[in-house]
C-alpha cells in the first residue's frame, strides 16, 4: 500500500484510483481500498476530477523530520555563521537511498533563484554536493554505481571508463572540496565539502551557492577553506 506514495513525482502530481491500480498491478477494488486507507491516514487527499495527491499528514511528518534530523540540529548554526562570513546561500544535502536531496537552505544577502530545494531529487552526477558525496564512496560501492548508471554518467560528461571515473572522484576526495560552475543551473556556481563521519563515510555535504559572475571577484581558495572548516565543525558536533 505504501508503494502508492512512490507514484507521485514532478511529472505526475495527481493520480486516479484507476491509475494507482494499474501502476501497482493490483485489482481495481484493491486500488480503491489502498486509496481509502491512505486518505483516512492523511497521506493522500482528494482533489478535482476524482484525482488524488499527497496529503497534509506529510507536511506534519516533514516538520518532525526537520526537528529530529541530527545534521540540521547541529549544522544549521554553523551554516548561519558561514552565511554571515560570506553573504552567500548555504545549502545542506544528503544521499537517501539512491536519491540526492537538499535538506536545508540558509539564504544569503542576495538569495539565489534555485530550481532545486528541500525534497526535490537532484542529479547524482552534476553539481558540487553530489560530487563530494559520491567521492566518499569506497571502491566497491563506487564501482557498482558506475556499472548500474553508466549511461547517465556519460550523459553528464563524466569519464566512460572505470579507471578514469575512479581517478576523477579520487581527485575530488583528495582535495576535500569541489567547485561546480554552471553544471546544474548555468547562472550558478557552488562550492561544497563533505560532512564526514568519524567511523568513515559522510553524513552529507554543505555548499555555498553564488552567481557565476561573482567568481571573478571572490577568493575561491578562501571560500573552500571556510566551507571545509564549517563541514569539519559540523562533523565534530555530530561525533
Buried (B, 14 or more C-beta within 10 A) or exposed (E): BEEBEEEBEEEEEBBBBEBBBEBBEBEEEBBBBBBEEBBEEBBBBBEEEEBBBBBEBBEEEEEEBBEEBEBBEBBBEBBEBBBEBBEBBBBBBBBEEEEBBBBBBBBBEEEBEBEBEBEEBBBBBBBBBBBBBBBBBEEEEBBEBBEEBBEBBEEBEBBEEEEEBBEBBEEBBEBBBBBBEEBBBEEBBBBBBBBBEEEEBBBBBBBBBBEBEBBEEBEBEEBBBBBBBBBBBBBEBBE
